[in-house]
Structure formats: structure tokens, C-alpha cells
Amino acid sequence: MKDAVPEGKRASPFPEIDRVDVSPERLAGFKSERDYLSLGLDLMIETGSYITIAISILGPDGTWTRDQAVIGGNMVRLYKLLSAMLDQTVQHRRETSFIFARLAFETVVAIRYLLQEYDLALLDRYVRHSLDHERRLLKAINENVDACSGIIRPIEDRMRRSIDRMFKSSGVAPEELPAKRERDWGGKNLYEKAEAVGLAKAYLGIFAGASQNVHGAWSDLYAHHLYTQGDGRFTPNIEWNRPRPQLLYSVALFSLETAEDFARFMGGQEVADYMVPDIRDLRDRLMAADQAHESYLAGKSWPEV
């Protein structure tokens, strides 16, 4: 049972979330980086709880409009990516947890940029940019039907009806799409969007670096998939690398701040105020955990770190 609401404080419409202990006393007892990793997992789970609360904020009729869904859908995507990142971290798979962190950061940037630059035309450009693939696929299906004298195979019929439903729900007709697809929706690439929302430095560490893991660049092979003695000779490394806690702290922090922004967007300041004190308390605990971990690392050297 929840404690009684203190006098003068409004009862929150949202469920209570367990608070992870990041007290100096607990941190003082940490003996290894495994302790900081475990703490990061707990804090990421708490962060995910606030994201689920944020995405439960719907319109007056219990739904999102298409324009709200552009941002809300990205929030749902963010939650699922954090869940996948947690899963890979628990399984001690640093390589793939890095990939999910990159995708989560890209989603954070998209949400923040859409909220900061909120404009119906921008949201429409986002949707139209995404639908270009469906238009090209529909064109290929129709050309194949024409080549077969108008005979439509069952799979083609299902695909056409599926694409038609998507266009209808999106409020866009295929012929309304620009003749040439916009390279980057909104006229900015991801780095420029990250820069616009104050995440340019984080982009270099989380997104640009993790691109090596996503695309299988030589640096990824060297660091994670090969053994070498530095003599120009290599052998395969099929073992997974140990995750590090820094990524959990950083991605959780960016995601938490994004949940606050979305709550304010959907519910207004009055609704967001129910969440803001707890969100900012969690933000402070995330930063304290990260700082404590950095202090721990300061006394270590390779190969301990």
C-alpha cells in the first residue's frame, strides 16, 4: 500500500516507481566495476518505468493524432530499444548492447528535434520521408502486375492492401510524395539535429563511435572479434566482451530527459509537474553513479579498465 499523500501535495495519477538507492553509503561498498554495472542496470530499469508512464499520456479521446503519434511512436520505440539494450547487457554482450545504444540515441535525437522544432509541416516531412520506401515498393508491385497481363498474385494483393492501409492511416497519398526523396528529413542530418538539441558531443561518443559496431568496421573487428599480439597476426575471438556501465548511465540520462519533454508535450506543464520532481531526482542519482564510477576508474590502469 502506498504511503498517505503528504499534506499540501496532490495525489499523483501515475503509479509509484521504486527508487534505486545511490547513496554514498552504498557506493562506498562497491569493490568492482561489476557493482557499477549492476547499479546501471537498475537505474536503466527505473528510467524505462518513467518512459512507460510518459507514453501512457494520451489525448482526450484516449488516442494520439497522427502528428502526436509521430513523436509518441518514437517514445515507444525508445522504450523497446532500452529493453533490448538491457537484455544484451545482462547477457554480457558488449558488442550488441552498443548497437542498441546507438539506435536509442538516434531515437532520442529525433524526438527532441521534433519537439524543439515542432511544426506540422516538419512532422509531415518526417512521415513522407518514411513512406518513400512504400511508394517504391508499390510501384514495383504494379509494374510486375502489368508485366503479367494484370494477373495479381495473392502475395501482391496482400502487400498492396497493406501499403494502402499505411498510406490511408498516415493521411498521405502516394502521388503526394515528392518526386525525389529528401535525403535527410527536416533538411538536417543526424549530427546537425543532435547539434540543434545540444547533443553534439554525445553524438561523437555514442552514435559515431557505435557506427563502427553497426557496420562491422575494422576497428570493431580489431576490438571485439580478433585476438592479436600486435605483430600483425590475428586469430578469431568468439567470446563476448564485458559490458561497461558508462553506456547505461549516459543513455538512461538522455532517455529520462526525453521522457520529461514528452510528458510536457502531451500533458502540459500541469501533468508533467507530477513527474518532474521524481525524474530530476533520478537524473541526479544517475549523475552521482556516473561520477562515482569515474572516481573508481581514476585509480585503475589497463588491463583493469
N, C-alpha and C positions, 0 to 999 in steps of 0.2 A: 504494500500500500504506500502511496506517495505521502510525503510529509504534508502537513497543512500549509497552505499558502501564507507566507508572512503578511502581516497587516500592512496595507498600503500597496501591495504588489498584486497585479492582476493574474488570475489563473491563466496559464498558457493553454491554447487549444492543441498544442503539439505534445506528443509523448515525451516522457522524460528519458534522457540518454545517460547511460553510465559514464562517469567521468574517470578517465585514466589518470592514475597517480604519477605525477612527475615531480614529486617533492625532492628537495635537496637530500633528505634522508635516504630516499630510495636510490637516487643517483649515486650517492656516496658508497653504496653497497655493490655497485657494478664492478665486475672483475674482468670482463672480456667484451669484445665487440658483439658477441652473440647476445649479451644483455641489451645492448643498444638496438640491435636488430629486432629483438622481441618487443621492445618498447615501441619501435617504429611501426610494427605490425598492429599493435593495439591502438596506436594513435590514428593509423590509417583507417581502421575499422570504425573508430569514433567519427572520423571525418565523413566516411561513407554514410553514416547514420544521418548526419545533417544534410547531406545531399538528398537522401530519400525524403526527408521532411520538406526540403525546398521544392522537389518535384511533385509533392502532393498538393501544392498550391495551384488550384485550377481557377477557371473563370466562374462567373455567377451561375452558369448552367452546368458546371461540373466537367467542362471540357476546355481545351485550348483551341483558339482560332488557328488557321494555318500559319499566320505570322508568329503567334506565340509558340506554336509547335516547332518552328524552325529552331528556336532557342531552347525550348523545353526538351525537344528530342535530343539535342546535343548534350543536355544535362543528363538525360537517361544514358546516353552513350558513355559519358564520362564515368558514371557510376559503374557501368559494366566493365569498363577498362580498368578501373581501380580494383574491381573484384578479380579480374584476370591477373593483374599485377601482383595482388596479394597471393593468389594461388601459386604463381610461379616462384614467388619469394619463399613461401612456405616449403616448396619442393626443392629449395636451394638451387634455383636455376637463374643465375645472374644474367645470362645472355638474353633469355626471352623476357625476363622482367624488365630489362632495359628497353626492349622493343615496345612493350605495352606502356611504359612510362612515356616514351616518345609520342605515341598515339594520344595518350591522355593529355600531354602538354599541348599538342596541336588542337585538341578539342577545347581546352581551357582558353587558348588564344582566340579561337573562333567565337566562343560565347562572349568573351569580354569585348571583342571588337564589335560584334553585333549589338551588344548592349550600349557600348560607349557611343557608337555612331548610329544609333537606332534611327532607321528611316525605312518607310515602306518600300521605297524603290530599291534600297540595298538588300532587303530581305527577298524581294522578287528576283534580284540578280543572283542571289545565292541559290534559290530554287531552280531558276532557269539554267544556271551553270551546271547543276547536278543532273538535270533532265536531258542534257545533250546526248548522253550515252543511250538513253531510252529512244530518243529520236533516231539515232543512227541504227540502233537495233531494229526498230520498226521499219525503217527504210529497207534494211537488208532482208527482212521477212517479206515485205511486199514485193521486192524485186524477185525474190525466189518464187513467190506465188505466181507472179506474172510469167516467169520463165517456165512454169509448169502448167501453162494454159489456164490459170485461175484455180487450179486444184489446191485446196488448203488442207494440209495435214493436221491431225489433232493437236500436235505439239505447237504448231504455228498458230492455230486458233487460240489455244490457251495463252500463249505468250502475247498475242495481240490484245486479248481481252484484259490481261494483267497490266499491260502497258497503258491501255485506255483508262483503266481504273486509276492508275497512278497519276496520269495527266489530269483527269477529272477532279480527283481529290486535291491536287495541287493548285487548281484554278488556272491552269495554263494549257493552251492548245499547242500541238507540235509545230504548227505553222507560225506561231508567235515567237518562237525561239530565233535568236539572231542567226544569220547565215553562217557566221564564223564564231565558234565558241570562244568566249572570253578566257584568256589563259589563266588568270587568277581572279576569282570572284571578288568584286569590290574594287578591282583595279590595283590591288596590292598583293604581293607575295606574302608568304607566312612570316618571314623576317620583318617585313615592313608593318604587318599587322601587330606582331609582337612588340616592335618598337613603339607603335602608336599607343599601346596599352601599358607601356612601362615594363615589358618583359624581355627586352633585347638581350640583356646579359644572361638571363635564364635560357634563352633560345640557344645560345652558343654551347652551354653546358649540357642541356637536356635533349634538345632536338637535333642540333647539328652533329653533336658527338654520337648520339644514338643512331643517326642515319647510317653510320658505318656498320652497326649491328643489323639494321634492317636490310641493307643491300648486299651484305657479305663482302665488304671491302677488305683489302689486305690487312689493315690494322685490326679488324675484327678476327680474321683468321689467325693472325700472329698472337693476339692477346688471349683468345679463348679456345682455339681449335688445333693448335700446334704446340709441340714442345721443341725447344731449341737450346743449345748451349752457347749460342752466339757465334757459332763457327760457320754459319751459312748452310747447315744441315738441319733437317726437320723430321719429326716423327708425329703421328697423329695423336691428338688429345681428345678422347671421347668422354672425359669426365666433365661434369658441370662445375662451373666456378661458383664460389661462395658469394651470395649477395651482400651488399654493403648497405648500411642504414641511411646514408645520406640521401639516396634517391627517394626513399619513403618519406622522409621529413619534407623534402622540397616539394614533391608532387602533392602531398597531403596539404601543405600550406597553400599552394596556388589553387587547389581544388576547393578548399574551405572558403577562401576569399571569394571565389566564383559563386559558391552556394549562397553567400550573403548577398551578392549583387543580384542573383536571380530571384531570391526571396523578395527583395525590394522592388524589382521589376514587376513581378506578378502580383504581389500583395500590397505594395505600397509601404511607406515607412511604418505605418501603424502595425502591420503584420510582421514586418521584418524586425521590429523592436522586441518581439517576443524571443527571437533567435539571437540577435546581435550580441548581447552580453555573454551568452554561452559560447558562441562562435569565437569571440575575441579572447575569451578565457582559454579555449583550446588552441588558438593561434599562439598565445603566449607560452603555453606548455610545449608546443611544437618547437618554438624557437629556443626554449630552455633546454630541451632534449638535444637539439642540434648543437647548441653551444657546448653542452657538457661532453658530447661526443667528440667535438673538435679539440677540447681540452685533453681528453683521453688520448687522442691521436698525437698530440704535441709531444708526448713523451715516448713515442714509438718510432721505429725505423724499419725499412724494408729488411726482411720479408714479413715482419709482423703486421704491416698495414698494406 
